[in-house]
Amino acid sequence: MKVEKHIDDALKGRDDLVRILDAAADFLASRDTDADSEAVVRWHLRPGPSGEPTIGLDLQDEDYKRGQWFAPNQLVPADMRELRLVQLWNDVLQQRTHRQMRKVNELISQLED
C-alpha cells in the first residue's frame, strides 16, 4: 500500500493530531499484506468548515474509491480507530474479491469456448 500524508500548514504544529494521523495511517497500511497491491491511501489533516481539525482518508484500490472524514476523537482510543479502519479495509477486500472472481469467471468462460 502506498501511503501519502498531507498536513495543512495551520496544523503542522499540532503534534497530538499528527500522532493520531500517523497511528491511523500505520494501522491501515499494516492491513494490506498483498505484495501485488496497488492500493493508495491519502491522509489529510486540515481545518474543517468551522475551523475544527479533521482527518480525511481517500482510499483507492484499482477502480474502487472510498473517502471518509473523521473528527480526531473518532480515531482515539486505538480500539475505536482500528474498528473504523478495519470496516473500511473490509470494503476494499470485498471489492478485490469481486474483481478477482470476475477475472476467474472470464478465464473459465474463455476455456469453455
Protein Blocks (a to p, Z undefined) as FASTA:
>chain_A
ZZdddddfklmmmmmlmmmmmmmmmmmmmmmmcfkbcbdcdddddddfkopacdddddde
hjbccdddddfklmccfklmmmmmmmmmmmmmmmmmmmmmmmmmmmmmmmmZZ
